[in-house]
Amino acid sequence: MMKTTFSEENNHFVMRMEGRLDTNASAQTDKEMKVLYDCEGHDIILDCTQLEYISSSGLRLFLGLLKNAKAKGSQVTITGLSNDLRQIFDEIGFTRLFNIQ
């Protein structure tokens, strides 16, 4: 089960992710992330504190969001990665692409 929550804080778009971003959850999560695509003038924060798992389809969503944001001059920051998820992001090179805090 995957849950996302969107908010605007300090001129940033913030999406909190909770649960498992697996293949089954990717289509719905993709729809919920569309609000982040209109990000001109706003940087994006993906709060992954409550994210337990991410599949390759979930990683593709993050990459698509990053490409869109960069084209609009916005940055994407990922916060709250667990040690396991951070290791995955390191192995596939996402820690070089995203601002990870």
N, CA, C and O atoms as CSV, one atom per row, in Angstrom:
chain,resi,resn,atom,element,x,y,z
A,1,MET,N,N,0.839,-1.188,0.000
A,1,MET,CA,C,0.000,0.000,0.000
A,1,MET,C,C,0.882,1.249,0.000
A,1,MET,O,O,1.849,1.339,0.756
A,2,MET,N,N,0.538,2.199,-0.850
A,2,MET,CA,C,1.324,3.421,-1.009
A,2,MET,C,C,0.421,4.622,-0.776
A,2,MET,O,O,-0.718,4.656,-1.242
A,3,LYS,N,N,0.937,5.600,-0.055
A,3,LYS,CA,C,0.180,6.824,0.203
A,3,LYS,C,C,1.095,8.012,-0.061
A,3,LYS,O,O,2.252,8.019,0.362
A,4,THR,N,N,0.574,9.015,-0.761
A,4,THR,CA,C,1.332,10.249,-0.963
A,4,THR,C,C,0.522,11.410,-0.416
A,4,THR,O,O,-0.708,11.393,-0.430
A,5,THR,N,N,1.236,12.422,0.066
A,5,THR,CA,C,0.603,13.637,0.563
A,5,THR,C,C,1.348,14.816,-0.036
A,5,THR,O,O,2.570,14.902,0.078
A,6,PHE,N,N,0.618,15.732,-0.680
A,6,PHE,CA,C,1.222,16.900,-1.311
A,6,PHE,C,C,0.958,18.136,-0.465
A,6,PHE,O,O,-0.133,18.309,0.078
A,7,SER,N,N,1.970,18.993,-0.358
A,7,SER,CA,C,1.778,20.286,0.295
A,7,SER,C,C,2.744,21.293,-0.325
A,7,SER,O,O,3.700,20.920,-1.004
A,8,GLU,N,N,2.479,22.560,-0.080
A,8,GLU,CA,C,3.388,23.622,-0.505
A,8,GLU,C,C,3.907,24.285,0.755
A,8,GLU,O,O,3.130,24.799,1.561
A,9,GLU,N,N,5.228,24.274,0.927
A,9,GLU,CA,C,5.853,24.795,2.136
A,9,GLU,C,C,7.047,25.652,1.754
A,9,GLU,O,O,7.939,25.193,1.040
A,10,ASN,N,N,7.071,26.881,2.217
A,10,ASN,CA,C,8.198,27.790,1.966
A,10,ASN,C,C,8.564,27.839,0.485
A,10,ASN,O,O,9.738,27.768,0.124
A,11,ASN,N,N,7.555,27.960,-0.358
A,11,ASN,CA,C,7.737,28.036,-1.814
A,11,ASN,C,C,8.338,26.769,-2.416
A,11,ASN,O,O,8.881,26.808,-3.520
A,12,HIS,N,N,8.248,25.656,-1.711
A,12,HIS,CA,C,8.661,24.356,-2.226
A,12,HIS,C,C,7.425,23.478,-2.370
A,12,HIS,O,O,6.479,23.584,-1.589
A,13,PHE,N,N,7.446,22.619,-3.369
A,13,PHE,CA,C,6.437,21.568,-3.469
A,13,PHE,C,C,6.980,20.362,-2.702
A,13,PHE,O,O,8.091,19.905,-2.968
A,14,VAL,N,N,6.202,19.852,-1.759
A,14,VAL,CA,C,6.646,18.738,-0.927
A,14,VAL,C,C,5.700,17.560,-1.136
A,14,VAL,O,O,4.483,17.709,-1.028
A,15,MET,N,N,6.258,16.397,-1.434
A,15,MET,CA,C,5.460,15.178,-1.510
A,15,MET,C,C,6.032,14.186,-0.511
A,15,MET,O,O,7.194,13.786,-0.588
A,16,ARG,N,N,5.176,13.802,0.431
A,16,ARG,CA,C,5.552,12.783,1.414
A,16,ARG,C,C,5.088,11.434,0.896
A,16,ARG,O,O,3.952,11.283,0.445
A,17,MET,N,N,5.972,10.464,0.966
A,17,MET,CA,C,5.681,9.126,0.457
A,17,MET,C,C,5.704,8.135,1.609
A,17,MET,O,O,6.622,8.125,2.430
A,18,GLU,N,N,4.676,7.306,1.649
A,18,GLU,CA,C,4.531,6.384,2.760
A,18,GLU,C,C,4.148,5.006,2.228
A,18,GLU,O,O,3.176,4.864,1.485
A,19,GLY,N,N,4.921,3.999,2.615
A,19,GLY,CA,C,4.594,2.632,2.219
A,19,GLY,C,C,5.560,2.067,1.199
A,19,GLY,O,O,6.762,2.333,1.238
A,20,ARG,N,N,5.009,1.279,0.281
A,20,ARG,CA,C,5.808,0.568,-0.716
A,20,ARG,C,C,5.489,1.086,-2.118
A,20,ARG,O,O,4.364,0.943,-2.597
A,21,LEU,N,N,6.477,1.684,-2.768
A,21,LEU,CA,C,6.308,2.158,-4.141
A,21,LEU,C,C,6.748,1.028,-5.068
A,21,LEU,O,O,7.848,1.042,-5.620
A,22,ASP,N,N,5.853,0.045,-5.221
A,22,ASP,CA,C,6.155,-1.099,-6.072
A,22,ASP,C,C,5.451,-0.937,-7.416
A,22,ASP,O,O,4.814,0.085,-7.674
A,23,THR,N,N,5.569,-1.935,-8.254
A,23,THR,CA,C,4.992,-1.864,-9.594
A,23,THR,C,C,3.486,-1.622,-9.528
A,23,THR,O,O,2.949,-0.845,-10.318
A,24,ASN,N,N,2.807,-2.273,-8.602
A,24,ASN,CA,C,1.361,-2.098,-8.482
A,24,ASN,C,C,0.979,-0.681,-8.097
A,24,ASN,O,O,-0.051,-0.180,-8.547
A,25,ALA,N,N,1.778,-0.029,-7.280
A,25,ALA,CA,C,1.468,1.318,-6.800
A,25,ALA,C,C,1.947,2.408,-7.759
A,25,ALA,O,O,1.562,3.568,-7.610
A,26,SER,N,N,2.771,2.059,-8.731
A,26,SER,CA,C,3.404,3.077,-9.583
A,26,SER,C,C,2.414,3.885,-10.411
A,26,SER,O,O,2.569,5.101,-10.530
A,27,ALA,N,N,1.410,3.248,-10.982
A,27,ALA,CA,C,0.462,3.974,-11.841
A,27,ALA,C,C,-0.283,5.044,-11.043
A,27,ALA,O,O,-0.395,6.187,-11.484
A,28,GLN,N,N,-0.790,4.673,-9.875
A,28,GLN,CA,C,-1.504,5.639,-9.037
A,28,GLN,C,C,-0.559,6.726,-8.524
A,28,GLN,O,O,-0.921,7.902,-8.505
A,29,THR,N,N,0.636,6.343,-8.113
A,29,THR,CA,C,1.610,7.320,-7.621
A,29,THR,C,C,2.003,8.281,-8.736
A,29,THR,O,O,2.193,9.471,-8.484
A,30,ASP,N,N,2.127,7.787,-9.957
A,30,ASP,CA,C,2.441,8.636,-11.104
A,30,ASP,C,C,1.372,9.715,-11.257
A,30,ASP,O,O,1.700,10.883,-11.469
A,31,LYS,N,N,0.105,9.339,-11.151
A,31,LYS,CA,C,-0.991,10.316,-11.246
A,31,LYS,C,C,-0.887,11.346,-10.129
A,31,LYS,O,O,-1.067,12.541,-10.361
A,32,GLU,N,N,-0.595,10.881,-8.912
A,32,GLU,CA,C,-0.510,11.786,-7.773
A,32,GLU,C,C,0.695,12.716,-7.866
A,32,GLU,O,O,0.667,13.817,-7.316
A,33,MET,N,N,1.753,12.290,-8.555
A,33,MET,CA,C,2.948,13.117,-8.703
A,33,MET,C,C,2.798,14.168,-9.794
A,33,MET,O,O,3.618,15.082,-9.874
A,34,LYS,N,N,1.780,14.064,-10.632
A,34,LYS,CA,C,1.610,15.016,-11.739
A,34,LYS,C,C,1.549,16.457,-11.257
A,34,LYS,O,O,1.979,17.366,-11.967
A,35,VAL,N,N,1.013,16.678,-10.045
A,35,VAL,CA,C,0.942,18.024,-9.494
A,35,VAL,C,C,2.334,18.642,-9.363
A,35,VAL,O,O,2.472,19.865,-9.388
A,36,LEU,N,N,3.358,17.811,-9.224
A,36,LEU,CA,C,4.734,18.302,-9.089
A,36,LEU,C,C,5.329,18.748,-10.426
A,36,LEU,O,O,6.338,19.453,-10.455
A,37,TYR,N,N,4.709,18.340,-11.523
A,37,TYR,CA,C,5.285,18.656,-12.834
A,37,TYR,C,C,5.142,20.126,-13.197
A,37,TYR,O,O,5.907,20.633,-14.017
A,38,ASP,N,N,4.174,20.821,-12.603
A,38,ASP,CA,C,4.007,22.246,-12.852
A,38,ASP,C,C,4.791,23.017,-11.795
A,38,ASP,O,O,4.222,23.755,-10.991
A,39,CYS,N,N,6.111,22.827,-11.816
A,39,CYS,CA,C,6.955,23.264,-10.703
A,39,CYS,C,C,7.752,24.528,-11.009
A,39,CYS,O,O,8.624,24.895,-10.222
A,40,GLU,N,N,7.486,25.196,-12.109
A,40,GLU,CA,C,8.290,26.366,-12.442
A,40,GLU,C,C,8.273,27.357,-11.279
A,40,GLU,O,O,7.211,27.761,-10.806
A,41,GLY,N,N,9.462,27.740,-10.830
A,41,GLY,CA,C,9.563,28.656,-9.697
A,41,GLY,C,C,9.507,27.976,-8.344
A,41,GLY,O,O,9.564,28.646,-7.313
A,42,HIS,N,N,9.397,26.662,-8.328
A,42,HIS,CA,C,9.341,25.914,-7.075
A,42,HIS,C,C,10.330,24.752,-7.136
A,42,HIS,O,O,10.393,24.035,-8.135
A,43,ASP,N,N,11.092,24.572,-6.078
A,43,ASP,CA,C,11.889,23.356,-5.961
A,43,ASP,C,C,11.017,22.281,-5.327
A,43,ASP,O,O,10.024,22.583,-4.666
A,44,ILE,N,N,11.395,21.033,-5.534
A,44,ILE,CA,C,10.592,19.898,-5.095
A,44,ILE,C,C,11.343,19.128,-4.014
A,44,ILE,O,O,12.545,18.884,-4.128
A,45,ILE,N,N,10.624,18.754,-2.977
A,45,ILE,CA,C,11.177,17.899,-1.927
A,45,ILE,C,C,10.355,16.614,-1.898
A,45,ILE,O,O,9.137,16.649,-1.722
A,46,LEU,N,N,11.028,15.488,-2.071
A,46,LEU,CA,C,10.389,14.178,-1.919
A,46,LEU,C,C,10.797,13.653,-0.543
A,46,LEU,O,O,11.946,13.265,-0.332
A,47,ASP,N,N,9.850,13.647,0.380
A,47,ASP,CA,C,10.111,13.178,1.742
A,47,ASP,C,C,9.865,11.675,1.784
A,47,ASP,O,O,8.723,11.220,1.719
A,48,CYS,N,N,10.938,10.920,1.892
A,48,CYS,CA,C,10.870,9.453,1.847
A,48,CYS,C,C,11.067,8.824,3.226
A,48,CYS,O,O,11.427,7.651,3.328
A,49,THR,N,N,10.833,9.594,4.274
A,49,THR,CA,C,11.024,9.102,5.637
A,49,THR,C,C,10.200,7.841,5.890
A,49,THR,O,O,10.656,6.926,6.576
A,50,GLN,N,N,8.983,7.795,5.333
A,50,GLN,CA,C,8.083,6.661,5.565
A,50,GLN,C,C,8.048,5.689,4.377
A,50,GLN,O,O,7.216,4.783,4.337
A,51,LEU,N,N,8.965,5.887,3.402
A,51,LEU,CA,C,9.014,4.993,2.241
A,51,LEU,C,C,9.776,3.725,2.630
A,51,LEU,O,O,10.935,3.787,3.041
A,52,GLU,N,N,9.112,2.580,2.493
A,52,GLU,CA,C,9.710,1.308,2.902
A,52,GLU,C,C,10.445,0.600,1.773
A,52,GLU,O,O,11.400,-0.138,2.014
A,53,TYR,N,N,9.997,0.827,0.537
A,53,TYR,CA,C,10.502,0.051,-0.607
A,53,TYR,C,C,10.248,0.856,-1.869
A,53,TYR,O,O,9.252,1.571,-1.969
A,54,ILE,N,N,11.149,0.736,-2.830
A,54,ILE,CA,C,10.927,1.345,-4.146
A,54,ILE,C,C,11.391,0.356,-5.215
A,54,ILE,O,O,12.498,-0.179,-5.143
A,55,SER,N,N,10.533,0.122,-6.201
A,55,SER,CA,C,10.853,-0.795,-7.303
A,55,SER,C,C,11.465,-0.001,-8.449
A,55,SER,O,O,11.565,1.224,-8.386
A,56,SER,N,N,11.873,-0.711,-9.492
A,56,SER,CA,C,12.443,-0.027,-10.662
A,56,SER,C,C,11.416,0.909,-11.292
A,56,SER,O,O,11.788,1.965,-11.802
A,57,SER,N,N,10.142,0.550,-11.269
A,57,SER,CA,C,9.122,1.445,-11.837
A,57,SER,C,C,8.985,2.705,-10.978
A,57,SER,O,O,8.725,3.788,-11.502
A,58,GLY,N,N,9.158,2.567,-9.669
A,58,GLY,CA,C,9.146,3.744,-8.799
A,58,GLY,C,C,10.354,4.632,-9.041
A,58,GLY,O,O,10.242,5.858,-9.041
A,59,LEU,N,N,11.505,4.015,-9.246
A,59,LEU,CA,C,12.713,4.784,-9.557
A,59,LEU,C,C,12.551,5.554,-10.865
A,59,LEU,O,O,13.038,6.677,-10.993
A,60,ARG,N,N,11.866,4.948,-11.836
A,60,ARG,CA,C,11.601,5.646,-13.105
A,60,ARG,C,C,10.735,6.882,-12.881
A,60,ARG,O,O,10.933,7.897,-13.549
A,61,LEU,N,N,9.782,6.815,-11.956
A,61,LEU,CA,C,8.956,7.990,-11.641
A,61,LEU,C,C,9.826,9.124,-11.099
A,61,LEU,O,O,9.662,10.280,-11.489
A,62,PHE,N,N,10.750,8.787,-10.201
A,62,PHE,CA,C,11.644,9.801,-9.640
A,62,PHE,C,C,12.492,10.420,-10.748
A,62,PHE,O,O,12.672,11.637,-10.787
A,63,LEU,N,N,13.013,9.588,-11.645
A,63,LEU,CA,C,13.858,10.076,-12.731
A,63,LEU,C,C,13.067,10.972,-13.684
A,63,LEU,O,O,13.563,12.016,-14.109
A,64,GLY,N,N,11.848,10.571,-14.017
A,64,GLY,CA,C,11.004,11.398,-14.887
A,64,GLY,C,C,10.708,12.752,-14.262
A,64,GLY,O,O,10.709,13.774,-14.949
A,65,LEU,N,N,10.455,12.758,-12.966
A,65,LEU,CA,C,10.203,14.009,-12.249
A,65,LEU,C,C,11.442,14.889,-12.275
A,65,LEU,O,O,11.335,16.099,-12.478
A,66,LEU,N,N,12.617,14.302,-12.073
A,66,LEU,CA,C,13.864,15.062,-12.091
A,66,LEU,C,C,14.100,15.703,-13.455
A,66,LEU,O,O,14.454,16.880,-13.532
A,67,LYS,N,N,13.908,14.944,-14.527
A,67,LYS,CA,C,14.114,15.484,-15.875
A,67,LYS,C,C,13.176,16.656,-16.133
A,67,LYS,O,O,13.594,17.674,-16.684
A,68,ASN,N,N,11.910,16.521,-15.740
A,68,ASN,CA,C,10.936,17.591,-15.917
A,68,ASN,C,C,11.332,18.826,-15.106
A,68,ASN,O,O,11.284,19.945,-15.616
A,69,ALA,N,N,11.721,18.626,-13.849
A,69,ALA,CA,C,12.065,19.744,-12.971
A,69,ALA,C,C,13.287,20.491,-13.491
A,69,ALA,O,O,13.303,21.721,-13.514
A,70,LYS,N,N,14.315,19.744,-13.911
A,70,LYS,CA,C,15.529,20.394,-14.417
A,70,LYS,C,C,15.225,21.239,-15.647
A,70,LYS,O,O,15.788,22.321,-15.817
A,71,ALA,N,N,14.331,20.743,-16.508
A,71,ALA,CA,C,13.962,21.489,-17.713
A,71,ALA,C,C,13.279,22.809,-17.352
A,71,ALA,O,O,13.290,23.748,-18.148
A,72,LYS,N,N,12.689,22.887,-16.168
A,72,LYS,CA,C,11.993,24.101,-15.725
A,72,LYS,C,C,12.831,24.911,-14.735
A,72,LYS,O,O,12.341,25.876,-14.148
A,73,GLY,N,N,14.090,24.519,-14.553
A,73,GLY,CA,C,14.987,25.250,-13.670
A,73,GLY,C,C,14.768,24.965,-12.198
A,73,GLY,O,O,15.190,25.749,-11.347
A,74,SER,N,N,14.123,23.868,-11.886
A,74,SER,CA,C,13.851,23.502,-10.488
A,74,SER,C,C,14.757,22.355,-10.054
A,74,SER,O,O,15.260,21.596,-10.882
A,75,GLN,N,N,14.955,22.242,-8.747
A,75,GLN,CA,C,15.751,21.155,-8.184
A,75,GLN,C,C,14.838,20.165,-7.478
A,75,GLN,O,O,13.752,20.518,-7.018
A,76,VAL,N,N,15.295,18.922,-7.400
A,76,VAL,CA,C,14.579,17.891,-6.650
A,76,VAL,C,C,15.491,17.423,-5.518
A,76,VAL,O,O,16.616,16.981,-5.750
A,77,THR,N,N,14.988,17.527,-4.300
A,77,THR,CA,C,15.706,17.068,-3.116
A,77,THR,C,C,14.961,15.870,-2.542
A,77,THR,O,O,13.734,15.886,-2.438
A,78,ILE,N,N,15.697,14.841,-2.174
A,78,ILE,CA,C,15.112,13.655,-1.546
A,78,ILE,C,C,15.594,13.626,-0.103
A,78,ILE,O,O,16.794,13.674,0.164
A,79,THR,N,N,14.644,13.546,0.824
A,79,THR,CA,C,14.992,13.510,2.241
A,79,THR,C,C,14.491,12.217,2.874
A,79,THR,O,O,13.552,11.591,2.384
A,80,GLY,N,N,15.128,11.837,3.961
A,80,GLY,CA,C,14.628,10.764,4.792
A,80,GLY,C,C,14.818,9.347,4.278
A,80,GLY,O,O,14.112,8.437,4.712
A,81,LEU,N,N,15.757,9.140,3.362
A,81,LEU,CA,C,15.976,7.780,2.860
A,81,LEU,C,C,16.508,6.871,3.964
A,81,LEU,O,O,17.408,7.258,4.711
A,82,SER,N,N,15.962,5.681,4.067
A,82,SER,CA,C,16.515,4.687,4.988
A,82,SER,C,C,17.881,4.253,4.465
A,82,SER,O,O,18.221,4.514,3.311
A,83,ASN,N,N,18.652,3.598,5.309
A,83,ASN,CA,C,19.972,3.118,4.885
A,83,ASN,C,C,19.861,2.171,3.695
A,83,ASN,O,O,20.681,2.230,2.779
A,84,ASP,N,N,18.846,1.292,3.700
A,84,ASP,CA,C,18.662,0.363,2.589
A,84,ASP,C,C,18.357,1.091,1.288
A,84,ASP,O,O,18.930,0.771,0.246
A,85,LEU,N,N,17.458,2.068,1.342
A,85,LEU,CA,C,17.125,2.811,0.126
A,85,LEU,C,C,18.300,3.666,-0.332
A,85,LEU,O,O,18.556,3.777,-1.531
A,86,ARG,N,N,19.004,4.261,0.600
A,86,ARG,CA,C,20.182,5.064,0.229
A,86,ARG,C,C,21.216,4.194,-0.486
A,86,ARG,O,O,21.849,4.642,-1.441
A,87,GLN,N,N,21.387,2.955,-0.027
A,87,GLN,CA,C,22.334,2.048,-0.682
A,87,GLN,C,C,21.898,1.783,-2.131
A,87,GLN,O,O,22.731,1.778,-3.037
A,88,ILE,N,N,20.615,1.567,-2.345
A,88,ILE,CA,C,20.102,1.367,-3.708
A,88,ILE,C,C,20.376,2.609,-4.555
A,88,ILE,O,O,20.851,2.496,-5.685
A,89,PHE,N,N,20.080,3.790,-4.015
A,89,PHE,CA,C,20.299,5.035,-4.749
A,89,PHE,C,C,21.778,5.220,-5.072
A,89,PHE,O,O,22.123,5.718,-6.144
A,90,ASP,N,N,22.658,4.820,-4.145
A,90,ASP,CA,C,24.109,4.883,-4.396
A,90,ASP,C,C,24.493,3.958,-5.547
A,90,ASP,O,O,25.209,4.358,-6.464
A,91,GLU,N,N,24.012,2.719,-5.490
A,91,GLU,CA,C,24.394,1.709,-6.474
A,91,GLU,C,C,23.967,2.069,-7.890
A,91,GLU,O,O,24.684,1.765,-8.844
A,92,ILE,N,N,22.822,2.706,-8.044
A,92,ILE,CA,C,22.354,3.038,-9.399
A,92,ILE,C,C,22.726,4.451,-9.836
A,92,ILE,O,O,22.372,4.880,-10.934
A,93,GLY,N,N,23.442,5.173,-8.972
A,93,GLY,CA,C,23.934,6.489,-9.356
A,93,GLY,C,C,22.977,7.638,-9.085
A,93,GLY,O,O,23.257,8.769,-9.481
A,94,PHE,N,N,21.850,7.381,-8.417
A,94,PHE,CA,C,20.893,8.452,-8.150
A,94,PHE,C,C,21.444,9.477,-7.162
A,94,PHE,O,O,21.017,10.632,-7.177
A,95,THR,N,N,22.389,9.076,-6.301
A,95,THR,CA,C,22.936,10.054,-5.348
A,95,THR,C,C,23.757,11.114,-6.061
A,95,THR,O,O,24.028,12.171,-5.490
A,96,ARG,N,N,24.154,10.854,-7.286
A,96,ARG,CA,C,24.864,11.873,-8.087
A,96,ARG,C,C,23.871,12.752,-8.843
A,96,ARG,O,O,24.204,13.880,-9.207
A,97,LEU,N,N,22.670,12.261,-9.081
A,97,LEU,CA,C,21.683,13.017,-9.848
A,97,LEU,C,C,20.811,13.911,-8.983
A,97,LEU,O,O,20.498,15.041,-9.357
A,98,PHE,N,N,20.424,13.396,-7.828
A,98,PHE,CA,C,19.507,14.105,-6.948
A,98,PHE,C,C,20.274,14.774,-5.799
A,98,PHE,O,O,21.366,14.345,-5.426
A,99,ASN,N,N,19.680,15.819,-5.260
A,99,ASN,CA,C,20.170,16.405,-4.015
A,99,ASN,C,C,19.572,15.560,-2.896
A,99,ASN,O,O,18.362,15.605,-2.674
A,100,ILE,N,N,20.398,14.792,-2.188
A,100,ILE,CA,C,19.899,13.894,-1.144
A,100,ILE,C,C,20.348,14.397,0.208
A,100,ILE,O,O,21.534,14.630,0.442
A,101,GLN,N,N,19.377,14.563,1.101
A,101,GLN,CA,C,19.671,15.070,2.444
A,101,GLN,C,C,19.223,14.077,3.486
A,101,GLN,O,O,19.383,14.322,4.681
